[in-house]
Amino acid sequence: MDFLEHVEAWIPRSTKRVYAILDNLSSHRTTDVLLFVLAYPRWEMVFHPKYAAYLNLIEP
Protein backbone atom coordinates (compact mmCIF):
# COMPACT_ATOMS: atom_id res chain seq x y z
CA MET A 1 0.00 0.00 0.00
CA ASP A 2 2.86 2.37 0.77
CA PHE A 3 4.27 1.75 -2.71
CA LEU A 4 0.94 2.46 -4.42
CA GLU A 5 0.45 5.66 -2.44
CA HIS A 6 4.01 6.75 -3.28
CA VAL A 7 3.35 6.16 -6.99
CA GLU A 8 0.02 8.00 -6.71
CA ALA A 9 1.84 11.04 -5.30
CA TRP A 10 4.48 10.85 -8.05
CA ILE A 11 2.03 10.76 -10.99
CA PRO A 12 0.83 14.22 -12.09
CA ARG A 13 -2.78 15.12 -11.25
CA SER A 14 -3.38 15.83 -14.96
CA THR A 15 -3.10 12.08 -15.71
CA LYS A 16 -6.66 10.83 -16.07
CA ARG A 17 -6.10 7.04 -15.97
CA VAL A 18 -3.43 4.88 -14.37
CA TYR A 19 -3.26 1.23 -15.39
CA ALA A 20 -1.43 -1.22 -13.14
CA ILE A 21 -0.74 -4.52 -14.91
CA LEU A 22 -0.55 -7.36 -12.39
CA ASP A 23 -0.21 -11.10 -12.31
CA ASN A 24 -2.71 -13.21 -10.39
CA LEU A 25 -0.83 -13.31 -7.10
CA SER A 26 -3.34 -13.44 -4.26
CA SER A 27 -1.82 -10.41 -2.51
CA HIS A 28 -2.84 -8.26 -5.49
CA ARG A 29 -6.50 -8.93 -4.65
CA THR A 30 -6.47 -8.10 -0.94
CA THR A 31 -8.93 -5.81 0.79
CA ASP A 32 -6.29 -3.08 1.05
CA VAL A 33 -5.77 -3.05 -2.72
CA LEU A 34 -9.52 -2.94 -3.35
CA LEU A 35 -9.87 -0.05 -0.90
CA PHE A 36 -7.01 1.76 -2.66
CA VAL A 37 -8.82 1.46 -6.00
CA LEU A 38 -11.97 2.85 -4.41
CA ALA A 39 -10.06 5.75 -2.87
CA TYR A 40 -8.24 6.57 -6.14
CA PRO A 41 -10.75 6.02 -8.97
CA ARG A 42 -8.30 6.92 -11.75
CA TRP A 43 -6.44 3.66 -11.03
CA GLU A 44 -7.42 0.47 -12.81
CA MET A 45 -5.91 -2.90 -11.96
CA VAL A 46 -5.49 -5.09 -15.05
CA PHE A 47 -4.72 -8.76 -14.43
CA HIS A 48 -2.92 -11.19 -16.75
CA PRO A 49 -5.12 -14.02 -17.96
CA LYS A 50 -4.56 -17.24 -16.02
CA TYR A 51 -2.38 -19.80 -17.80
CA ALA A 52 -0.78 -17.13 -19.99
CA ALA A 53 2.77 -17.15 -18.64
CA TYR A 54 4.07 -16.13 -22.08
CA LEU A 55 2.64 -12.64 -21.43
CA ASN A 56 4.73 -12.24 -18.27
CA LEU A 57 8.24 -11.35 -19.46
CA ILE A 58 9.76 -12.45 -16.15
CA GLU A 59 8.56 -16.06 -16.50
CA PRO A 60 11.09 -17.23 -19.18
CHARMM-style PDB file with segment names, atoms N, HN, CA, C and O in Angstrom:
ATOM      1  N   MET     1       0.823  -1.179   0.000  1.00  0.00      PROA
ATOM      2  CA  MET     1       0.000   0.000   0.000  1.00  0.00      PROA
ATOM      3  C   MET     1       0.874   1.252   0.000  1.00  0.00      PROA
ATOM      4  O   MET     1       0.561   2.230  -0.680  1.00  0.00      PROA
ATOM      5  N   ASP     2       1.954   1.225   0.750  1.00  0.00      PROA
ATOM      6  HN  ASP     2       2.208   0.431   1.302  1.00  0.00      PROA
ATOM      7  CA  ASP     2       2.855   2.374   0.765  1.00  0.00      PROA
ATOM      8  C   ASP     2       3.404   2.656  -0.636  1.00  0.00      PROA
ATOM      9  O   ASP     2       3.506   3.808  -1.056  1.00  0.00      PROA
ATOM     10  N   PHE     3       3.754   1.581  -1.352  1.00  0.00      PROA
ATOM     11  HN  PHE     3       3.671   0.645  -1.012  1.00  0.00      PROA
ATOM     12  CA  PHE     3       4.270   1.749  -2.707  1.00  0.00      PROA
ATOM     13  C   PHE     3       3.226   2.389  -3.618  1.00  0.00      PROA
ATOM     14  O   PHE     3       3.537   3.325  -4.354  1.00  0.00      PROA
ATOM     15  N   LEU     4       1.992   1.891  -3.574  1.00  0.00      PROA
ATOM     16  HN  LEU     4       1.739   1.130  -2.976  1.00  0.00      PROA
ATOM     17  CA  LEU     4       0.939   2.456  -4.423  1.00  0.00      PROA
ATOM     18  C   LEU     4       0.677   3.920  -4.092  1.00  0.00      PROA
ATOM     19  O   LEU     4       0.484   4.733  -4.995  1.00  0.00      PROA
ATOM     20  N   GLU     5       0.667   4.257  -2.827  1.00  0.00      PROA
ATOM     21  HN  GLU     5       0.824   3.596  -2.093  1.00  0.00      PROA
ATOM     22  CA  GLU     5       0.452   5.656  -2.441  1.00  0.00      PROA
ATOM     23  C   GLU     5       1.625   6.536  -2.856  1.00  0.00      PROA
ATOM     24  O   GLU     5       1.433   7.699  -3.209  1.00  0.00      PROA
ATOM     25  N   HSD     6       2.836   5.991  -2.816  1.00  0.00      PROA
ATOM     26  HN  HSD     6       2.992   5.046  -2.529  1.00  0.00      PROA
ATOM     27  CA  HSD     6       4.007   6.751  -3.279  1.00  0.00      PROA
ATOM     28  C   HSD     6       3.908   7.012  -4.787  1.00  0.00      PROA
ATOM     29  O   HSD     6       4.184   8.119  -5.250  1.00  0.00      PROA
ATOM     30  N   VAL     7       3.515   5.988  -5.545  1.00  0.00      PROA
ATOM     31  HN  VAL     7       3.290   5.089  -5.168  1.00  0.00      PROA
ATOM     32  CA  VAL     7       3.354   6.156  -6.989  1.00  0.00      PROA
ATOM     33  C   VAL     7       2.230   7.145  -7.286  1.00  0.00      PROA
ATOM     34  O   VAL     7       2.354   7.974  -8.187  1.00  0.00      PROA
ATOM     35  N   GLU     8       1.147   7.062  -6.538  1.00  0.00      PROA
ATOM     36  HN  GLU     8       1.047   6.388  -5.806  1.00  0.00      PROA
ATOM     37  CA  GLU     8       0.022   8.001  -6.713  1.00  0.00      PROA
ATOM     38  C   GLU     8       0.493   9.440  -6.527  1.00  0.00      PROA
ATOM     39  O   GLU     8       0.089  10.323  -7.285  1.00  0.00      PROA
ATOM     40  N   ALA     9       1.330   9.684  -5.541  1.00  0.00      PROA
ATOM     41  HN  ALA     9       1.658   8.967  -4.926  1.00  0.00      PROA
ATOM     42  CA  ALA     9       1.836  11.037  -5.298  1.00  0.00      PROA
ATOM     43  C   ALA     9       2.799  11.482  -6.398  1.00  0.00      PROA
ATOM     44  O   ALA     9       2.907  12.676  -6.679  1.00  0.00      PROA
ATOM     45  N   TRP    10       3.490  10.542  -7.016  1.00  0.00      PROA
ATOM     46  HN  TRP    10       3.402   9.572  -6.788  1.00  0.00      PROA
ATOM     47  CA  TRP    10       4.478  10.846  -8.045  1.00  0.00      PROA
ATOM     48  C   TRP    10       3.832  11.174  -9.392  1.00  0.00      PROA
ATOM     49  O   TRP    10       4.371  11.981 -10.150  1.00  0.00      PROA
ATOM     50  N   ILE    11       2.692  10.565  -9.698  1.00  0.00      PROA
ATOM     51  HN  ILE    11       2.254   9.910  -9.082  1.00  0.00      PROA
ATOM     52  CA  ILE    11       2.029  10.761 -10.987  1.00  0.00      PROA
ATOM     53  C   ILE    11       1.304  12.108 -10.980  1.00  0.00      PROA
ATOM     54  O   ILE    11       0.589  12.424 -10.029  1.00  0.00      PROA
ATOM     55  N   PRO    12       1.488  12.904 -12.043  1.00  0.00      PROA
ATOM     56  CA  PRO    12       0.830  14.221 -12.088  1.00  0.00      PROA
ATOM     57  C   PRO    12      -0.690  14.113 -12.012  1.00  0.00      PROA
ATOM     58  O   PRO    12      -1.278  13.152 -12.509  1.00  0.00      PROA
ATOM     59  N   ARG    13      -1.314  15.096 -11.392  1.00  0.00      PROA
ATOM     60  HN  ARG    13      -0.836  15.877 -10.988  1.00  0.00      PROA
ATOM     61  CA  ARG    13      -2.782  15.119 -11.253  1.00  0.00      PROA
ATOM     62  C   ARG    13      -3.480  15.213 -12.611  1.00  0.00      PROA
ATOM     63  O   ARG    13      -4.651  14.854 -12.730  1.00  0.00      PROA
ATOM     64  N   SER    14      -2.771  15.692 -13.632  1.00  0.00      PROA
ATOM     65  HN  SER    14      -1.819  15.984 -13.535  1.00  0.00      PROA
ATOM     66  CA  SER    14      -3.375  15.829 -14.959  1.00  0.00      PROA
ATOM     67  C   SER    14      -3.570  14.471 -15.656  1.00  0.00      PROA
ATOM     68  O   SER    14      -4.293  14.386 -16.649  1.00  0.00      PROA
ATOM     69  N   THR    15      -2.932  13.419 -15.144  1.00  0.00      PROA
ATOM     70  HN  THR    15      -2.345  13.489 -14.337  1.00  0.00      PROA
ATOM     71  CA  THR    15      -3.101  12.084 -15.707  1.00  0.00      PROA
ATOM     72  C   THR    15      -4.480  11.568 -15.323  1.00  0.00      PROA
ATOM     73  O   THR    15      -4.820  11.493 -14.142  1.00  0.00      PROA
ATOM     74  N   LYS    16      -5.273  11.213 -16.334  1.00  0.00      PROA
ATOM     75  HN  LYS    16      -4.997  11.274 -17.293  1.00  0.00      PROA
ATOM     76  CA  LYS    16      -6.657  10.827 -16.065  1.00  0.00      PROA
ATOM     77  C   LYS    16      -6.815   9.361 -15.692  1.00  0.00      PROA
ATOM     78  O   LYS    16      -7.678   9.025 -14.881  1.00  0.00      PROA
ATOM     79  N   ARG    17      -5.994   8.474 -16.271  1.00  0.00      PROA
ATOM     80  HN  ARG    17      -5.293   8.746 -16.930  1.00  0.00      PROA
ATOM     81  CA  ARG    17      -6.099   7.042 -15.975  1.00  0.00      PROA
ATOM     82  C   ARG    17      -4.714   6.485 -15.680  1.00  0.00      PROA
ATOM     83  O   ARG    17      -3.727   6.860 -16.313  1.00  0.00      PROA
ATOM     84  N   VAL    18      -4.662   5.590 -14.714  1.00  0.00      PROA
ATOM     85  HN  VAL    18      -5.463   5.285 -14.200  1.00  0.00      PROA
ATOM     86  CA  VAL    18      -3.432   4.882 -14.369  1.00  0.00      PROA
ATOM     87  C   VAL    18      -3.764   3.394 -14.424  1.00  0.00      PROA
ATOM     88  O   VAL    18      -4.659   2.922 -13.722  1.00  0.00      PROA
ATOM     89  N   TYR    19      -3.038   2.664 -15.262  1.00  0.00      PROA
ATOM     90  HN  TYR    19      -2.312   3.048 -15.832  1.00  0.00      PROA
ATOM     91  CA  TYR    19      -3.260   1.232 -15.392  1.00  0.00      PROA
ATOM     92  C   TYR    19      -2.103   0.494 -14.729  1.00  0.00      PROA
ATOM     93  O   TYR    19      -0.942   0.707 -15.077  1.00  0.00      PROA
ATOM     94  N   ALA    20      -2.421  -0.364 -13.783  1.00  0.00      PROA
ATOM     95  HN  ALA    20      -3.364  -0.537 -13.500  1.00  0.00      PROA
ATOM     96  CA  ALA    20      -1.429  -1.222 -13.137  1.00  0.00      PROA
ATOM     97  C   ALA    20      -1.646  -2.630 -13.661  1.00  0.00      PROA
ATOM     98  O   ALA    20      -2.710  -3.215 -13.460  1.00  0.00      PROA
ATOM     99  N   ILE    21      -0.634  -3.180 -14.336  1.00  0.00      PROA
ATOM    100  HN  ILE    21       0.230  -2.705 -14.499  1.00  0.00      PROA
ATOM    101  CA  ILE    21      -0.738  -4.517 -14.906  1.00  0.00      PROA
ATOM    102  C   ILE    21      -0.125  -5.490 -13.907  1.00  0.00      PROA
ATOM    103  O   ILE    21       1.048  -5.379 -13.550  1.00  0.00      PROA
ATOM    104  N   LEU    22      -0.940  -6.449 -13.459  1.00  0.00      PROA
ATOM    105  HN  LEU    22      -1.893  -6.540 -13.748  1.00  0.00      PROA
ATOM    106  CA  LEU    22      -0.547  -7.355 -12.386  1.00  0.00      PROA
ATOM    107  C   LEU    22      -0.716  -8.799 -12.799  1.00  0.00      PROA
ATOM    108  O   LEU    22      -1.512  -9.123 -13.680  1.00  0.00      PROA
ATOM    109  N   ASP    23       0.056  -9.671 -12.141  1.00  0.00      PROA
ATOM    110  HN  ASP    23       0.703  -9.408 -11.425  1.00  0.00      PROA
ATOM    111  CA  ASP    23      -0.211 -11.096 -12.311  1.00  0.00      PROA
ATOM    112  C   ASP    23      -1.290 -11.501 -11.311  1.00  0.00      PROA
ATOM    113  O   ASP    23      -1.837 -10.642 -10.621  1.00  0.00      PROA
ATOM    114  N   ASN    24      -1.598 -12.759 -11.223  1.00  0.00      PROA
ATOM    115  HN  ASN    24      -1.153 -13.457 -11.784  1.00  0.00      PROA
ATOM    116  CA  ASN    24      -2.712 -13.213 -10.387  1.00  0.00      PROA
ATOM    117  C   ASN    24      -2.295 -13.620  -8.981  1.00  0.00      PROA
ATOM    118  O   ASN    24      -2.943 -14.472  -8.373  1.00  0.00      PROA
ATOM    119  N   LEU    25      -1.248 -13.042  -8.463  1.00  0.00      PROA
ATOM    120  HN  LEU    25      -0.722 -12.350  -8.957  1.00  0.00      PROA
ATOM    121  CA  LEU    25      -0.828 -13.313  -7.098  1.00  0.00      PROA
ATOM    122  C   LEU    25      -1.937 -12.894  -6.136  1.00  0.00      PROA
ATOM    123  O   LEU    25      -2.535 -11.831  -6.305  1.00  0.00      PROA
ATOM    124  N   SER    26      -2.207 -13.702  -5.154  1.00  0.00      PROA
ATOM    125  HN  SER    26      -1.722 -14.565  -5.017  1.00  0.00      PROA
ATOM    126  CA  SER    26      -3.345 -13.441  -4.265  1.00  0.00      PROA
ATOM    127  C   SER    26      -3.207 -12.118  -3.501  1.00  0.00      PROA
ATOM    128  O   SER    26      -4.215 -11.502  -3.157  1.00  0.00      PROA
ATOM    129  N   SER    27      -1.987 -11.679  -3.235  1.00  0.00      PROA
ATOM    130  HN  SER    27      -1.168 -12.180  -3.515  1.00  0.00      PROA
ATOM    131  CA  SER    27      -1.815 -10.412  -2.508  1.00  0.00      PROA
ATOM    132  C   SER    27      -2.246  -9.202  -3.338  1.00  0.00      PROA
ATOM    133  O   SER    27      -2.454  -8.122  -2.786  1.00  0.00      PROA
ATOM    134  N   HSD    28      -2.381  -9.366  -4.644  1.00  0.00      PROA
ATOM    135  HN  HSD    28      -2.211 -10.244  -5.093  1.00  0.00      PROA
ATOM    136  CA  HSD    28      -2.839  -8.263  -5.494  1.00  0.00      PROA
ATOM    137  C   HSD    28      -4.356  -8.080  -5.427  1.00  0.00      PROA
ATOM    138  O   HSD    28      -4.890  -7.120  -5.983  1.00  0.00      PROA
ATOM    139  N   ARG    29      -5.044  -8.990  -4.753  1.00  0.00      PROA
ATOM    140  HN  ARG    29      -4.610  -9.769  -4.301  1.00  0.00      PROA
ATOM    141  CA  ARG    29      -6.504  -8.926  -4.649  1.00  0.00      PROA
ATOM    142  C   ARG    29      -6.970  -8.770  -3.196  1.00  0.00      PROA
ATOM    143  O   ARG    29      -8.098  -9.132  -2.861  1.00  0.00      PROA
ATOM    144  N   THR    30      -6.117  -8.242  -2.356  1.00  0.00      PROA
ATOM    145  HN  THR    30      -5.200  -7.949  -2.628  1.00  0.00      PROA
ATOM    146  CA  THR    30      -6.470  -8.100  -0.943  1.00  0.00      PROA
ATOM    147  C   THR    30      -7.440  -6.938  -0.736  1.00  0.00      PROA
ATOM    148  O   THR    30      -7.663  -6.129  -1.637  1.00  0.00      PROA
ATOM    149  N   THR    31      -7.999  -6.874   0.443  1.00  0.00      PROA
ATOM    150  HN  THR    31      -7.817  -7.531   1.175  1.00  0.00      PROA
ATOM    151  CA  THR    31      -8.935  -5.805   0.792  1.00  0.00      PROA
ATOM    152  C   THR    31      -8.265  -4.445   0.703  1.00  0.00      PROA
ATOM    153  O   THR    31      -8.888  -3.477   0.266  1.00  0.00      PROA
ATOM    154  N   ASP    32      -7.004  -4.357   1.110  1.00  0.00      PROA
ATOM    155  HN  ASP    32      -6.498  -5.143   1.465  1.00  0.00      PROA
ATOM    156  CA  ASP    32      -6.289  -3.075   1.048  1.00  0.00      PROA
ATOM    157  C   ASP    32      -6.176  -2.560  -0.382  1.00  0.00      PROA
ATOM    158  O   ASP    32      -6.350  -1.367  -0.631  1.00  0.00      PROA
ATOM    159  N   VAL    33      -5.884  -3.454  -1.315  1.00  0.00      PROA
ATOM    160  HN  VAL    33      -5.742  -4.423  -1.112  1.00  0.00      PROA
ATOM    161  CA  VAL    33      -5.775  -3.050  -2.724  1.00  0.00      PROA
ATOM    162  C   VAL    33      -7.132  -2.607  -3.251  1.00  0.00      PROA
ATOM    163  O   VAL    33      -7.228  -1.607  -3.962  1.00  0.00      PROA
ATOM    164  N   LEU    34      -8.166  -3.336  -2.909  1.00  0.00      PROA
ATOM    165  HN  LEU    34      -8.088  -4.148  -2.331  1.00  0.00      PROA
ATOM    166  CA  LEU    34      -9.518  -2.945  -3.348  1.00  0.00      PROA
ATOM    167  C   LEU    34      -9.919  -1.590  -2.769  1.00  0.00      PROA
ATOM    168  O   LEU    34     -10.539  -0.781  -3.459  1.00  0.00      PROA
ATOM    169  N   LEU    35      -9.574  -1.341  -1.519  1.00  0.00      PROA
ATOM    170  HN  LEU    35      -9.070  -1.998  -0.958  1.00  0.00      PROA
ATOM    171  CA  LEU    35      -9.874  -0.045  -0.904  1.00  0.00      PROA
ATOM    172  C   LEU    35      -9.064   1.073  -1.553  1.00  0.00      PROA
ATOM    173  O   LEU    35      -9.552   2.194  -1.694  1.00  0.00      PROA
ATOM    174  N   PHE    36      -7.827   0.770  -1.948  1.00  0.00      PROA
ATOM    175  HN  PHE    36      -7.431  -0.141  -1.833  1.00  0.00      PROA
ATOM    176  CA  PHE    36      -7.006   1.761  -2.658  1.00  0.00      PROA
ATOM    177  C   PHE    36      -7.668   2.161  -3.969  1.00  0.00      PROA
ATOM    178  O   PHE    36      -7.732   3.345  -4.300  1.00  0.00      PROA
ATOM    179  N   VAL    37      -8.162   1.172  -4.717  1.00  0.00      PROA
ATOM    180  HN  VAL    37      -8.110   0.210  -4.448  1.00  0.00      PROA
ATOM    181  CA  VAL    37      -8.823   1.457  -6.003  1.00  0.00      PROA
ATOM    182  C   VAL    37     -10.086   2.288  -5.788  1.00  0.00      PROA
ATOM    183  O   VAL    37     -10.407   3.151  -6.605  1.00  0.00      PROA
ATOM    184  N   LEU    38     -10.788   2.037  -4.715  1.00  0.00      PROA
ATOM    185  HN  LEU    38     -10.527   1.336  -4.051  1.00  0.00      PROA
ATOM    186  CA  LEU    38     -11.971   2.851  -4.409  1.00  0.00      PROA
ATOM    187  C   LEU    38     -11.588   4.278  -4.025  1.00  0.00      PROA
ATOM    188  O   LEU    38     -12.286   5.228  -4.378  1.00  0.00      PROA
ATOM    189  N   ALA    39     -10.488   4.427  -3.307  1.00  0.00      PROA
ATOM    190  HN  ALA    39      -9.921   3.655  -3.019  1.00  0.00      PROA
ATOM    191  CA  ALA    39     -10.058   5.750  -2.865  1.00  0.00      PROA
ATOM    192  C   ALA    39      -9.463   6.569  -4.013  1.00  0.00      PROA
ATOM    193  O   ALA    39      -9.543   7.797  -4.005  1.00  0.00      PROA
ATOM    194  N   TYR    40      -8.867   5.893  -5.000  1.00  0.00      PROA
ATOM    195  HN  TYR    40      -8.802   4.896  -5.008  1.00  0.00      PROA
ATOM    196  CA  TYR    40      -8.241   6.566  -6.143  1.00  0.00      PROA
ATOM    197  C   TYR    40      -8.874   6.030  -7.426  1.00  0.00      PROA
ATOM    198  O   TYR    40      -8.339   5.104  -8.035  1.00  0.00      PROA
ATOM    199  N   PRO    41      -9.996   6.594  -7.840  1.00  0.00      PROA
ATOM    200  CA  PRO    41     -10.751   6.022  -8.970  1.00  0.00      PROA
ATOM    201  C   PRO    41     -10.044   6.100 -10.318  1.00  0.00      PROA
ATOM    202  O   PRO    41     -10.473   5.430 -11.257  1.00  0.00      PROA
ATOM    203  N   ARG    42      -8.991   6.879 -10.454  1.00  0.00      PROA
ATOM    204  HN  ARG    42      -8.641   7.423  -9.691  1.00  0.00      PROA
ATOM    205  CA  ARG    42      -8.299   6.919 -11.745  1.00  0.00      PROA
ATOM    206  C   ARG    42      -7.435   5.682 -11.971  1.00  0.00      PROA
ATOM    207  O   ARG    42      -6.970   5.450 -13.087  1.00  0.00      PROA
ATOM    208  N   TRP    43      -7.215   4.890 -10.929  1.00  0.00      PROA
ATOM    209  HN  TRP    43      -7.592   5.078 -10.022  1.00  0.00      PROA
ATOM    210  CA  TRP    43      -6.443   3.660 -11.029  1.00  0.00      PROA
ATOM    211  C   TRP    43      -7.315   2.515 -11.509  1.00  0.00      PROA
ATOM    212  O   TRP    43      -8.468   2.379 -11.100  1.00  0.00      PROA
ATOM    213  N   GLU    44      -6.747   1.696 -12.382  1.00  0.00      PROA
ATOM    214  HN  GLU    44      -5.810   1.807 -12.714  1.00  0.00      PROA
ATOM    215  CA  GLU    44      -7.422   0.469 -12.810  1.00  0.00      PROA
ATOM    216  C   GLU    44      -6.411  -0.663 -12.757  1.00  0.00      PROA
ATOM    217  O   GLU    44      -5.328  -0.569 -13.334  1.00  0.00      PROA
ATOM    218  N   MET    45      -6.768  -1.721 -12.070  1.00  0.00      PROA
ATOM    219  HN  MET    45      -7.648  -1.798 -11.602  1.00  0.00      PROA
ATOM    220  CA  MET    45      -5.909  -2.897 -11.965  1.00  0.00      PROA
ATOM    221  C   MET    45      -6.274  -3.850 -13.095  1.00  0.00      PROA
ATOM    222  O   MET    45      -7.426  -4.265 -13.219  1.00  0.00      PROA
ATOM    223  N   VAL    46      -5.289  -4.194 -13.918  1.00  0.00      PROA
ATOM    224  HN  VAL    46      -4.353  -3.856 -13.818  1.00  0.00      PROA
ATOM    225  CA  VAL    46      -5.494  -5.088 -15.051  1.00  0.00      PROA
ATOM    226  C   VAL    46      -4.691  -6.359 -14.767  1.00  0.00      PROA
ATOM    227  O   VAL    46      -3.481  -6.297 -14.550  1.00  0.00      PROA
ATOM    228  N   PHE    47      -5.362  -7.503 -14.770  1.00  0.00      PROA
ATOM    229  HN  PHE    47      -6.345  -7.553 -14.946  1.00  0.00      PROA
ATOM    230  CA  PHE    47      -4.715  -8.763 -14.433  1.00  0.00      PROA
ATOM    231  C   PHE    47      -4.422  -9.577 -15.684  1.00  0.00      PROA
ATOM    232  O   PHE    47      -5.208  -9.595 -16.631  1.00  0.00      PROA
ATOM    233  N   HSD    48      -3.255 -10.262 -15.672  1.00  0.00      PROA
ATOM    234  HN  HSD    48      -2.616 -10.248 -14.903  1.00  0.00      PROA
ATOM    235  CA  HSD    48      -2.921 -11.194 -16.745  1.00  0.00      PROA
ATOM    236  C   HSD    48      -3.947 -12.312 -16.761  1.00  0.00      PROA
ATOM    237  O   HSD    48      -4.456 -12.695 -15.707  1.00  0.00      PROA
ATOM    238  N   PRO    49      -4.258 -12.838 -17.929  1.00  0.00      PROA
ATOM    239  CA  PRO    49      -5.123 -14.017 -17.957  1.00  0.00      PROA
ATOM    240  C   PRO    49      -4.410 -15.200 -17.292  1.00  0.00      PROA
ATOM    241  O   PRO    49      -3.191 -15.336 -17.397  1.00  0.00      PROA
ATOM    242  N   LYS    50      -5.167 -16.037 -16.619  1.00  0.00      PROA
ATOM    243  HN  LYS    50      -6.157 -15.926 -16.533  1.00  0.00      PROA
ATOM    244  CA  LYS    50      -4.559 -17.235 -16.021  1.00  0.00      PROA
ATOM    245  C   LYS    50      -4.056 -18.151 -17.136  1.00  0.00      PROA
ATOM    246  O   LYS    50      -4.629 -18.194 -18.225  1.00  0.00      PROA
ATOM    247  N   TYR    51      -3.005 -18.862 -16.856  1.00  0.00      PROA
ATOM    248  HN  TYR    51      -2.540 -18.827 -15.971  1.00  0.00      PROA
ATOM    249  CA  TYR    51      -2.382 -19.798 -17.802  1.00  0.00      PROA
ATOM    250  C   TYR    51      -1.857 -19.083 -19.045  1.00  0.00      PROA
ATOM    251  O   TYR    51      -1.893 -19.639 -20.142  1.00  0.00      PROA
ATOM    252  N   ALA    52      -1.375 -17.869 -18.879  1.00  0.00      PROA
ATOM    253  HN  ALA    52      -1.345 -17.417 -17.987  1.00  0.00      PROA
ATOM    254  CA  ALA    52      -0.778 -17.129 -19.992  1.00  0.00      PROA
ATOM    255  C   ALA    52       0.589 -16.609 -19.567  1.00  0.00      PROA
ATOM    256  O   ALA    52       0.863 -15.411 -19.633  1.00  0.00      PROA
ATOM    257  N   ALA    53       1.442 -17.536 -19.127  1.00  0.00      PROA
ATOM    258  HN  ALA    53       1.218 -18.510 -19.073  1.00  0.00      PROA
ATOM    259  CA  ALA    53       2.767 -17.151 -18.640  1.00  0.00      PROA
ATOM    260  C   ALA    53       3.600 -16.472 -19.725  1.00  0.00      PROA
ATOM    261  O   ALA    53       4.503 -15.697 -19.411  1.00  0.00      PROA
ATOM    262  N   TYR    54       3.312 -16.749 -20.986  1.00  0.00      PROA
ATOM    263  HN  TYR    54       2.578 -17.379 -21.241  1.00  0.00      PROA
ATOM    264  CA  TYR    54       4.071 -16.131 -22.078  1.00  0.00      PROA
ATOM    265  C   TYR    54       3.888 -14.612 -22.112  1.00  0.00      PROA
ATOM    266  O   TYR    54       4.703 -13.915 -22.717  1.00  0.00      PROA
ATOM    267  N   LEU    55       2.848 -14.089 -21.484  1.00  0.00      PROA
ATOM    268  HN  LEU    55       2.186 -14.655 -20.992  1.00  0.00      PROA
ATOM    269  CA  LEU    55       2.642 -12.640 -21.431  1.00  0.00      PROA
ATOM    270  C   LEU    55       3.487 -11.973 -20.345  1.00  0.00      PROA
ATOM    271  O   LEU    55       3.736 -10.769 -20.400  1.00  0.00      PROA
ATOM    272  N   ASN    56       3.924 -12.754 -19.366  1.00  0.00      PROA
ATOM    273  HN  ASN    56       3.721 -13.733 -19.322  1.00  0.00      PROA
ATOM    274  CA  ASN    56       4.735 -12.236 -18.272  1.00  0.00      PROA
ATOM    275  C   ASN    56       6.199 -12.386 -18.671  1.00  0.00      PROA
ATOM    276  O   ASN    56       6.705 -13.507 -18.717  1.00  0.00      PROA
ATOM    277  N   LEU    57       6.881 -11.301 -18.957  1.00  0.00      PROA
ATOM    278  HN  LEU    57       6.470 -10.390 -18.920  1.00  0.00      PROA
ATOM    279  CA  LEU    57       8.243 -11.351 -19.463  1.00  0.00      PROA
ATOM    280  C   LEU    57       9.248 -11.867 -18.441  1.00  0.00      PROA
ATOM    281  O   LEU    57      10.376 -12.200 -18.805  1.00  0.00      PROA
ATOM    282  N   ILE    58       8.865 -11.938 -17.185  1.00  0.00      PROA
ATOM    283  HN  ILE    58       7.949 -11.668 -16.890  1.00  0.00      PROA
ATOM    284  CA  ILE    58       9.765 -12.448 -16.149  1.00  0.00      PROA
ATOM    285  C   ILE    58       9.758 -13.974 -16.134  1.00  0.00      PROA
ATOM    286  O   ILE    58      10.750 -14.577 -15.725  1.00  0.00      PROA
ATOM    287  N   GLU    59       8.688 -14.612 -16.561  1.00  0.00      PROA
ATOM    288  HN  GLU    59       7.881 -14.123 -16.894  1.00  0.00      PROA
ATOM    289  CA  GLU    59       8.564 -16.063 -16.499  1.00  0.00      PROA
ATOM    290  C   GLU    59       9.664 -16.823 -17.234  1.00  0.00      PROA
ATOM    291  O   GLU    59      10.191 -17.784 -16.673  1.00  0.00      PROA
ATOM    292  N   PRO    60      10.047 -16.442 -18.476  1.00  0.00      PROA
ATOM    293  CA  PRO    60      11.088 -17.233 -19.177  1.00  0.00      PROA
ATOM    294  C   PRO    60      12.404 -17.131 -18.453  1.00  0.00      PROA
ATOM    295  OT1 PRO    60      13.394 -17.722 -18.884  1.00  0.00      PROA
TER     296      PRO     60
END
